[in-house]
Amino acid sequence: TSIVHFICLPLVRPQVPLRLHAGFYGVCVGILMGFQTVDMCFDLVVVSGSASAWKLAWEYYHTILLAPVMNFGILISMVTPTVGVLAGITKSSAPHRRYWYVMAISNFVGFGCYWIFVIPRYVAIRASTEYDPILLENWRSVLICRVWMFFCLLVAAMAVILLQLSRHGDGMPEEPKLHNQ
């Protein structure tokens, strides 16, 4: 965790342009949407599958949750947008701040739901040494949370796109124009 925070720390420097923050944010949203899509496939297997399908899903989650590279990727994809949003809110101009607020709210409600409903289930699966169907019971709440997070990520992605398409998406006020007399 400390390594991820150390890697993301340079993003809060005043010299980092807000377009770069938005770009990193967009990349992280894309990565998280990819993770969510793959996991959602296994969630659907658990919700609608048989005991053998549940075991397959447990093996997937157990393998993924123990992989340091995956944990690093997920953590950096969650911390980077949070740091970027904080910088965007504090450094952007008033007209562009609303996009950063949308991203912040999307982070809060999406990641919050994930931390409350999904992470505890993942911790239990990670701690397990063998398949136990109790770990996957009532998995529908995980699927619902994942769909909600996917929706929040879509909203955030739209805010990033609109910010990047805006004329002055860096959040800085427009330079005054000098008129020749």
Backbone as CSV, one residue per row, in Angstrom:
resi,resn,N_x,N_y,N_z,CA_x,CA_y,CA_z,C_x,C_y,C_z
1,THR,0.826,-1.190,0.000,0.000,0.000,0.000,0.868,1.251,0.000
2,SER,1.925,1.245,0.801,2.811,2.408,0.863,3.461,2.683,-0.483
3,ILE,3.829,1.624,-1.196,4.455,1.787,-2.507,3.482,2.471,-3.464
4,VAL,2.219,2.056,-3.442,1.216,2.653,-4.321,1.043,4.128,-4.004
5,HIS,0.954,4.481,-2.731,0.817,5.892,-2.361,2.045,6.686,-2.775
6,PHE,3.228,6.103,-2.629,4.454,6.764,-3.037,4.470,7.005,-4.542
7,ILE,4.001,6.029,-5.319,3.957,6.170,-6.776,2.978,7.270,-7.185
8,CYS,1.844,7.366,-6.478,0.806,8.341,-6.834,1.103,9.744,-6.307
9,LEU,2.006,9.867,-5.350,2.297,11.157,-4.730,2.684,12.254,-5.713
10,PRO,3.505,11.992,-6.748,3.868,13.067,-7.675,2.669,13.702,-8.386
11,LEU,1.543,13.019,-8.424,0.369,13.579,-9.095,-0.146,14.847,-8.429
12,VAL,0.112,15.027,-7.150,-0.419,16.206,-6.458,0.487,17.424,-6.590
13,ARG,1.615,17.274,-7.240,2.497,18.426,-7.446,1.800,19.485,-8.289
14,PRO,1.988,20.749,-7.964,1.334,21.819,-8.719,1.728,21.876,-10.187
15,GLN,2.912,21.370,-10.546,3.380,21.437,-11.925,2.672,20.426,-12.837
16,VAL,1.998,19.452,-12.274,1.346,18.423,-13.086,0.061,19.015,-13.669
17,PRO,-0.047,19.089,-15.003,-1.241,19.678,-15.610,-2.479,18.809,-15.361
18,LEU,-3.615,19.480,-15.232,-4.853,18.764,-14.951,-5.257,17.828,-16.082
19,ARG,-4.874,18.132,-17.292,-5.176,17.208,-18.400,-4.496,15.859,-18.158
20,LEU,-3.301,15.888,-17.568,-2.604,14.655,-17.246,-3.351,13.892,-16.148
21,HIS,-3.853,14.622,-15.145,-4.665,13.986,-14.101,-5.871,13.289,-14.731
22,ALA,-6.547,14.001,-15.600,-7.737,13.441,-16.254,-7.362,12.237,-17.119
23,GLY,-6.221,12.318,-17.787,-5.770,11.194,-18.607,-5.486,9.956,-17.765
24,PHE,-4.746,10.138,-16.662,-4.490,9.013,-15.753,-5.799,8.458,-15.211
25,TYR,-6.694,9.371,-14.860,-7.990,8.950,-14.328,-8.720,8.078,-15.350
26,GLY,-8.730,8.528,-16.594,-9.404,7.768,-17.649,-8.796,6.392,-17.851
27,VAL,-7.476,6.311,-17.810,-6.802,5.014,-17.953,-7.189,4.094,-16.792
28,CYS,-7.177,4.635,-15.587,-7.526,3.822,-14.414,-8.979,3.359,-14.475
29,VAL,-9.869,4.237,-14.927,-11.272,3.839,-15.079,-11.382,2.700,-16.088
30,GLY,-10.636,2.779,-17.177,-10.650,1.714,-18.170,-10.135,0.400,-17.605
31,ILE,-9.055,0.458,-16.840,-8.507,-0.750,-16.218,-9.526,-1.353,-15.249
32,LEU,-10.120,-0.505,-14.414,-11.104,-1.000,-13.449,-12.330,-1.586,-14.146
33,MET,-12.755,-0.969,-15.238,-13.893,-1.516,-15.979,-13.540,-2.897,-16.550
34,GLY,-12.311,-3.067,-16.987,-11.873,-4.370,-17.470,-11.889,-5.412,-16.364
35,PHE,-11.333,-5.046,-15.201,-11.360,-5.958,-14.053,-12.802,-6.312,-13.689
36,GLN,-13.654,-5.298,-13.653,-15.053,-5.514,-13.262,-15.769,-6.430,-14.260
37,THR,-15.473,-6.255,-15.530,-16.123,-7.078,-16.556,-15.753,-8.552,-16.406
38,VAL,-14.466,-8.821,-16.223,-14.027,-10.207,-16.051,-14.639,-10.798,-14.783
39,ASP,-14.565,-10.052,-13.680,-15.119,-10.554,-12.426,-16.630,-10.753,-12.514
40,MET,-17.296,-9.884,-13.269,-18.744,-10.009,-13.416,-19.112,-11.327,-14.102
41,CYS,-18.283,-11.779,-15.015,-18.537,-13.074,-15.665,-18.546,-14.194,-14.632
42,PHE,-17.585,-14.157,-13.715,-17.550,-15.180,-12.668,-18.669,-14.974,-11.649
43,ASP,-19.054,-13.730,-11.401,-20.198,-13.467,-10.520,-21.460,-14.099,-11.090
44,LEU,-21.644,-13.970,-12.391,-22.823,-14.560,-13.035,-22.791,-16.086,-12.944
45,VAL,-21.597,-16.670,-13.017,-21.457,-18.115,-12.849,-21.905,-18.518,-11.443
46,VAL,-21.477,-17.758,-10.443,-21.845,-18.073,-9.063,-23.344,-17.925,-8.859
47,VAL,-23.913,-16.810,-9.334,-25.330,-16.537,-9.103,-26.223,-17.551,-9.806
48,SER,-25.837,-17.983,-10.990,-26.718,-18.874,-11.747,-26.177,-20.287,-11.918
49,GLY,-25.047,-20.589,-11.305,-24.393,-21.855,-11.580,-24.642,-22.951,-10.571
50,SER,-24.046,-24.071,-10.864,-24.136,-25.264,-10.031,-22.972,-25.282,-9.037
51,ALA,-22.893,-26.339,-8.243,-21.811,-26.472,-7.275,-20.450,-26.517,-7.962
52,SER,-20.361,-27.188,-9.127,-19.075,-27.244,-9.840,-18.700,-25.862,-10.391
53,ALA,-19.705,-25.085,-10.792,-19.446,-23.719,-11.259,-18.973,-22.843,-10.103
54,TRP,-19.539,-23.052,-8.939,-19.109,-22.303,-7.754,-17.646,-22.604,-7.433
55,LYS,-17.282,-23.867,-7.544,-15.893,-24.244,-7.258,-14.944,-23.586,-8.256
56,LEU,-15.342,-23.558,-9.516,-14.536,-22.882,-10.541,-14.375,-21.397,-10.204
57,ALA,-15.465,-20.753,-9.809,-15.410,-19.331,-9.451,-14.511,-19.124,-8.234
58,TRP,-14.621,-20.012,-7.241,-13.762,-19.890,-6.058,-12.292,-20.010,-6.462
59,GLU,-11.978,-20.963,-7.341,-10.593,-21.130,-7.788,-10.098,-19.883,-8.507
60,TYR,-10.957,-19.279,-9.323,-10.583,-18.034,-10.009,-10.285,-16.944,-8.990
61,TYR,-11.250,-16.673,-8.100,-11.068,-15.592,-7.132,-9.891,-15.872,-6.210
62,HIS,-9.744,-17.092,-5.759,-8.651,-17.425,-4.855,-7.304,-17.186,-5.544
63,THR,-7.186,-17.588,-6.797,-5.944,-17.400,-7.551,-5.666,-15.913,-7.782
64,ILE,-6.666,-15.186,-8.223,-6.499,-13.759,-8.523,-6.180,-12.958,-7.263
65,LEU,-6.876,-13.252,-6.173,-6.699,-12.480,-4.946,-5.355,-12.728,-4.275
66,LEU,-4.705,-13.832,-4.596,-3.388,-14.114,-4.038,-2.256,-13.594,-4.931
67,ALA,-2.571,-13.122,-6.114,-1.547,-12.645,-7.048,-1.143,-11.208,-6.706
68,PRO,0.103,-10.989,-6.295,0.545,-9.635,-5.928,0.384,-8.619,-7.069
69,VAL,0.613,-9.051,-8.295,0.483,-8.135,-9.439,-0.951,-7.630,-9.564
70,MET,-1.915,-8.518,-9.372,-3.321,-8.119,-9.457,-3.680,-7.163,-8.325
71,ASN,-3.240,-7.480,-7.117,-3.529,-6.601,-5.984,-2.910,-5.224,-6.188
72,PHE,-1.696,-5.193,-6.706,-1.032,-3.924,-7.000,-1.806,-3.149,-8.068
73,GLY,-2.204,-3.841,-9.128,-2.947,-3.188,-10.210,-4.277,-2.619,-9.749
74,ILE,-4.993,-3.381,-8.948,-6.282,-2.902,-8.441,-6.072,-1.708,-7.517
75,LEU,-5.109,-1.825,-6.612,-4.874,-0.740,-5.658,-4.436,0.541,-6.354
76,ILE,-3.510,0.443,-7.300,-3.049,1.649,-7.986,-4.163,2.244,-8.854
77,SER,-5.039,1.375,-9.373,-6.160,1.863,-10.182,-7.248,2.509,-9.335
78,MET,-7.225,2.271,-8.038,-8.192,2.929,-7.151,-7.590,4.175,-6.486
79,VAL,-6.304,4.122,-6.156,-5.663,5.258,-5.476,-5.388,6.404,-6.454
80,THR,-4.904,6.094,-7.651,-4.577,7.141,-8.623,-5.771,8.038,-8.936
81,PRO,-6.955,7.491,-9.229,-8.085,8.376,-9.496,-8.470,9.229,-8.281
82,THR,-8.343,8.667,-7.101,-8.696,9.421,-5.889,-7.752,10.599,-5.707
83,VAL,-6.457,10.358,-5.860,-5.471,11.440,-5.742,-5.674,12.464,-6.854
84,GLY,-5.909,11.975,-8.074,-6.122,12.874,-9.204,-7.349,13.750,-9.040
85,VAL,-8.416,13.177,-8.507,-9.651,13.945,-8.297,-9.425,15.037,-7.263
86,LEU,-8.721,14.719,-6.201,-8.452,15.733,-5.173,-7.646,16.888,-5.762
87,ALA,-6.652,16.560,-6.576,-5.863,17.606,-7.235,-6.737,18.391,-8.208
88,GLY,-7.599,17.687,-8.948,-8.475,18.354,-9.914,-9.438,19.326,-9.251
89,ILE,-10.000,18.929,-8.133,-10.941,19.806,-7.413,-10.231,21.040,-6.889
90,THR,-9.024,20.874,-6.370,-8.328,22.011,-5.771,-7.675,22.931,-6.799
91,LYS,-7.317,22.412,-7.989,-6.576,23.220,-8.965,-7.398,23.717,-10.146
92,SER,-8.592,23.190,-10.347,-9.328,23.546,-11.562,-10.115,24.843,-11.386
93,SER,-10.476,25.410,-12.518,-11.303,26.612,-12.503,-12.748,26.214,-12.224
94,ALA,-13.551,27.168,-11.822,-14.945,26.888,-11.432,-15.741,26.153,-12.516
95,PRO,-15.671,26.556,-13.789,-16.476,25.842,-14.793,-16.117,24.372,-14.957
96,HIS,-14.872,24.018,-14.685,-14.433,22.640,-14.875,-14.488,21.822,-13.591
97,ARG,-14.630,22.504,-12.479,-14.656,21.804,-11.196,-15.825,20.836,-11.118
98,ARG,-16.933,21.136,-11.776,-18.103,20.242,-11.706,-17.781,18.849,-12.249
99,TYR,-16.925,18.766,-13.280,-16.523,17.461,-13.797,-15.739,16.672,-12.740
100,TRP,-14.854,17.390,-12.044,-14.062,16.746,-11.000,-14.959,16.317,-9.843
101,TYR,-15.982,17.103,-9.533,-16.930,16.702,-8.482,-17.698,15.449,-8.889
102,VAL,-18.098,15.362,-10.141,-18.789,14.153,-10.620,-17.871,12.948,-10.468
103,MET,-16.599,13.114,-10.828,-15.647,12.017,-10.682,-15.465,11.651,-9.205
104,ALA,-15.395,12.650,-8.339,-15.219,12.393,-6.909,-16.419,11.649,-6.333
105,ILE,-17.604,12.083,-6.687,-18.814,11.424,-6.185,-18.891,9.999,-6.730
106,SER,-18.558,9.824,-7.998,-18.547,8.479,-8.586,-17.555,7.576,-7.854
107,ASN,-16.368,8.123,-7.548,-15.376,7.362,-6.777,-15.946,6.969,-5.422
108,PHE,-16.503,7.937,-4.743,-16.971,7.712,-3.377,-18.057,6.648,-3.323
109,VAL,-19.081,6.780,-4.155,-20.190,5.820,-4.079,-19.824,4.471,-4.717
110,GLY,-19.017,4.490,-5.761,-18.611,3.235,-6.404,-17.610,2.463,-5.560
111,PHE,-16.504,3.126,-5.192,-15.488,2.464,-4.384,-16.031,2.135,-2.997
112,GLY,-16.868,3.021,-2.444,-17.451,2.772,-1.126,-18.267,1.495,-1.106
113,CYS,-19.109,1.320,-2.098,-19.907,0.101,-2.221,-18.990,-1.115,-2.344
114,TYR,-17.954,-0.993,-3.124,-16.999,-2.086,-3.347,-16.312,-2.466,-2.035
115,TRP,-15.865,-1.453,-1.278,-15.171,-1.716,-0.014,-16.108,-2.323,1.029
116,ILE,-17.377,-1.963,1.000,-18.332,-2.471,1.991,-18.825,-3.874,1.659
117,PHE,-19.156,-4.130,0.399,-19.811,-5.382,0.034,-18.905,-6.430,-0.624
118,VAL,-17.875,-6.005,-1.323,-17.059,-6.962,-2.071,-15.772,-7.329,-1.326
119,ILE,-15.052,-6.347,-0.835,-13.764,-6.599,-0.193,-13.874,-7.591,0.972
120,PRO,-14.871,-7.480,1.861,-14.958,-8.486,2.929,-15.114,-9.913,2.400
121,ARG,-15.848,-10.066,1.308,-15.993,-11.399,0.710,-14.651,-11.860,0.138
122,TYR,-13.929,-10.938,-0.499,-12.623,-11.274,-1.049,-11.640,-11.672,0.062
123,VAL,-11.681,-10.962,1.168,-10.785,-11.269,2.289,-11.039,-12.691,2.785
124,ALA,-12.311,-13.062,2.893,-12.654,-14.419,3.343,-12.167,-15.467,2.342
125,ILE,-12.340,-15.208,1.049,-11.880,-16.158,0.026,-10.361,-16.254,0.043
126,ARG,-9.713,-15.119,0.174,-8.246,-15.105,0.190,-7.700,-15.881,1.384
127,ALA,-8.354,-15.768,2.522,-7.903,-16.449,3.733,-8.187,-17.953,3.707
128,SER,-9.109,-18.367,2.866,-9.470,-19.789,2.819,-8.365,-20.600,2.159
129,THR,-8.266,-21.844,2.597,-7.256,-22.730,2.011,-7.882,-23.778,1.107
130,GLU,-9.196,-23.939,1.228,-9.901,-24.876,0.352,-11.306,-24.365,0.096
131,TYR,-11.887,-24.879,-0.948,-13.224,-24.456,-1.365,-14.252,-24.759,-0.278
132,ASP,-15.068,-23.745,0.003,-16.194,-23.894,0.934,-17.359,-23.122,0.320
133,PRO,-18.465,-23.787,-0.004,-19.578,-23.094,-0.658,-20.168,-21.944,0.154
134,ILE,-19.953,-21.946,1.447,-20.457,-20.849,2.286,-19.846,-19.515,1.862
135,LEU,-18.608,-19.566,1.367,-17.927,-18.343,0.933,-18.645,-17.650,-0.226
136,LEU,-19.408,-18.413,-1.003,-20.048,-17.856,-2.192,-21.569,-17.725,-2.048
137,GLU,-22.098,-18.055,-0.885,-23.538,-17.913,-0.683,-23.939,-16.446,-0.720
138,ASN,-25.150,-16.206,-1.179,-25.681,-14.838,-1.288,-24.757,-13.927,-2.095
139,TRP,-24.173,-14.466,-3.133,-23.223,-13.721,-3.988,-23.936,-12.661,-4.823
140,ARG,-25.245,-12.707,-4.852,-26.017,-11.729,-5.620,-25.685,-10.299,-5.175
141,SER,-25.428,-10.095,-3.881,-25.078,-8.749,-3.393,-23.769,-8.266,-4.012
142,VAL,-22.826,-9.183,-4.232,-21.563,-8.827,-4.882,-21.822,-8.432,-6.332
143,LEU,-22.671,-9.201,-7.004,-23.005,-8.893,-8.395,-23.704,-7.536,-8.498
144,ILE,-24.643,-7.276,-7.615,-25.351,-5.984,-7.620,-24.363,-4.842,-7.372
145,CYS,-23.475,-5.030,-6.419,-22.458,-4.007,-6.135,-21.552,-3.798,-7.339
146,ARG,-21.188,-4.883,-7.993,-20.303,-4.760,-9.154,-21.001,-4.014,-10.292
147,VAL,-22.281,-4.293,-10.510,-23.048,-3.561,-11.534,-23.111,-2.083,-11.159
148,TRP,-23.329,-1.800,-9.878,-23.374,-0.406,-9.407,-22.021,0.275,-9.646
149,MET,-20.934,-0.407,-9.308,-19.614,0.188,-9.512,-19.351,0.404,-10.997
150,PHE,-19.767,-0.528,-11.823,-19.611,-0.374,-13.261,-20.352,0.871,-13.739
151,PHE,-21.574,1.086,-13.246,-22.341,2.285,-13.584,-21.590,3.540,-13.125
152,CYS,-21.068,3.523,-11.905,-20.312,4.675,-11.398,-19.083,4.944,-12.249
153,LEU,-18.408,3.894,-12.687,-17.244,4.062,-13.552,-17.642,4.642,-14.913
154,LEU,-18.801,4.252,-15.427,-19.288,4.838,-16.682,-19.568,6.332,-16.521
155,VAL,-20.190,6.695,-15.419,-20.452,8.114,-15.149,-19.130,8.878,-15.064
156,ALA,-18.162,8.313,-14.350,-16.851,8.946,-14.235,-16.171,9.056,-15.598
157,ALA,-16.279,8.016,-16.399,-15.676,8.044,-17.740,-16.295,9.148,-18.585
158,MET,-17.600,9.324,-18.489,-18.262,10.408,-19.236,-17.758,11.769,-18.762
159,ALA,-17.579,11.931,-17.455,-17.061,13.200,-16.934,-15.644,13.460,-17.454
160,VAL,-14.818,12.422,-17.509,-13.451,12.566,-18.032,-13.491,12.974,-19.496
161,ILE,-14.334,12.313,-20.260,-14.440,12.626,-21.692,-14.900,14.061,-21.893
162,LEU,-15.923,14.463,-21.161,-16.422,15.844,-21.299,-15.365,16.856,-20.867
163,LEU,-14.624,16.545,-19.819,-13.550,17.436,-19.380,-12.466,17.533,-20.440
164,GLN,-12.081,16.410,-21.014,-11.022,16.421,-22.019,-11.475,17.117,-23.308
165,LEU,-12.768,17.064,-23.601,-13.280,17.726,-24.805,-13.518,19.217,-24.606
166,SER,-13.574,19.643,-23.349,-13.811,21.066,-23.106,-12.620,21.872,-23.619
167,ARG,-12.891,23.089,-24.000,-11.868,23.920,-24.649,-10.659,24.136,-23.758
168,HIS,-10.909,24.327,-22.486,-9.821,24.562,-21.539,-9.898,23.523,-20.440
169,GLY,-9.790,22.252,-20.819,-9.914,21.143,-19.887,-8.819,21.076,-18.846
170,ASP,-7.788,21.927,-19.004,-6.745,21.922,-17.986,-7.205,22.662,-16.746
171,GLY,-8.385,23.300,-16.830,-8.954,23.956,-15.666,-8.414,25.342,-15.426
172,MET,-7.493,25.764,-16.225,-6.908,27.084,-16.024,-7.758,28.128,-16.733
173,PRO,-7.847,29.298,-16.155,-8.630,30.342,-16.803,-8.033,30.702,-18.160
174,GLU,-8.895,31.137,-19.034,-8.452,31.515,-20.372,-7.561,32.755,-20.283
175,GLU,-6.505,32.733,-21.071,-5.589,33.879,-21.112,-6.300,35.080,-21.727
176,PRO,-6.090,36.270,-21.174,-6.714,37.448,-21.780,-6.132,37.707,-23.163
177,LYS,-6.973,38.132,-24.088,-6.528,38.406,-25.453,-6.143,39.873,-25.563
178,LEU,-5.019,40.100,-26.193,-4.567,41.464,-26.405,-5.053,41.919,-27.772
179,HIS,-5.626,43.075,-27.821,-6.126,43.610,-29.084,-5.116,44.611,-29.639
180,ASN,-4.826,44.485,-30.894,-3.949,45.444,-31.542,-4.715,46.730,-31.802
181,GLN,-4.125,47.823,-31.495,-4.795,49.092,-31.717,-4.198,49.839,-32.862
